[in-house]
Amino acid sequence: MAKIAILSFYSGIVERGVETFAHEIAKRLLKKHKITVFQAGPIKHYPQIRVYQIKASACIPRPSQSFLAKAYLDFQSLKIFIFTVKVIPKIVAGKYDLIIPLNGGWQTAIVRIITKITNSKMLISGHAGIGSDDAVNLFFRPDVFVALTSAQASWAERLAPEVRTEFIPNGVDLALFHSKIEPKKLSLKKPIVVCVSALDPYKRVDLTIKAVAKTRNLSLLILGDGQLRGYLDSLGKRLLGARYLRLNPAYHQMPAYYRTGSVFTLASKTEAFGISYVEAMACNLPVITTNDASRAEIIQDAGILTNPENIEQYARDLLIATKSDYRNVPYNQALKFSWNKIAEKYSDLIAEITQKHR
């Protein structure tokens, strides 16, 4: 049994992929390991998981491409730095076998220093995806880097061949997300396209609104919030009128909203994995998304890979998906990503890497 510390700055503030991962993996690793989650947000009720709130000024994250952000000197990065420094005494006193930092940048650097002093191990889960952020994570030579897709694993092995890389995807709670759930009653006319996304520029939700507008008869349900909410709501109401609705429900309510749809779409420019894809497939929705190697691997035959920048093509693919009978193909694809199976892989990996230094 290993003692594991998970650092997740935004847990308790937002429920994105990273924060969902922290919660889902923590509650399942409890079967064989001792888990502590350190977060900046308020503590919710997590049975049996030890959670510490490290007080820090935190707000909903806003992705930025500024020079300061790329150098990890922007406001958010510095808040994560301060949070991580505050965690140090508890990490050292706790004598953890493994530390999993989820916020990158300064946090990874600080944790690497701590592990060298305490002789503990560091695991990085590649939630940033192929690109500079996970390149920085690899620069600090974690004891193991967990790639979320085989494409990311190949990229990491080329970039840092001396770092051990393992491929373990993210997952879905099949007890929460499934096709037997009663759909939420909405005023939207069917068929409905569902999009679950943070309203940030790289998610390209505006392309989804424009594509749905081209179809004339599809409605669009957006589930999420973020810095572009005003612009996207204005665009949606102007182009779609009564065919547009945006809500921001609690995480446990999400399955009923997925089930209102005939198809799911998320046309983001990049995704390390995209937990919403497997959540949608678990609710038996076909997925229309950006054509790249990572998403082709996740979706396979459970949807259509498209070019969202070609609005006409994107609109046609949405229509095709709503008219096609996918039977249980999406749900069967989601079965490959059960959190229970994935947690077992993490548990075995953790037992192996922590055993070596005892």
Beta strands, then each sheet from edge to edge (+ up, - down):
strand 1: 3-7
strand 2: 34-39
strand 3: 50-53
strand 4: 98-101
strand 5: 121-125
strand 6: 144-147
strand 7: 165-167
strand 8: 192-196
strand 9: 219-223
strand 10: 244-247
strand 11: 263-266
strand 12: 287-290
strand 13: 303-306
sheet 1: 3+ 2+ 1+ 4+ 5+ 6+ 7+
sheet 2: 10+ 9+ 8+ 11+ 12+ 13+
end
